Amino acid sequence: MVQDLVNGGTPPELLNVQGTWSGANGNYHLEFNLSGSDLKPSAVIEGDRMTVMVDKLAVVFDREY
């Protein structure tokens, strides 16, 4: 699924997934299963921005006020 997005595929519908996370001080490790694939991305929080890296795909979340 992630590879399809990297190659310009159509994004999937919004999904709720369960998983775990660990870490501190702005550096985190996530673990969850998405469509049968175990994913273990890393996440970095800098100020109001969180960047999640999955394979070669970076997903950036900016906090809105």
C-alpha positions, 0 to 999 in steps of 0.5 A: 500500500505504501509503495503504491502511494510512492509510485503515484497510486490513489490514496486509500479511504481513511482508516482507523488502525490500532498500534503502539508507539514508544519514545520520548523527546520528539523521537518516536517509533510506531508499530501497526498493521495496515491491510495485512502489512506490518509497518514500523515507521519513525516519527519526529516532532519538531515544534508544531510539526510531526514528520512520519517516515514510512519507507521512502514516504514522509507524511508531515502533520502541521498543528493548526490553531 
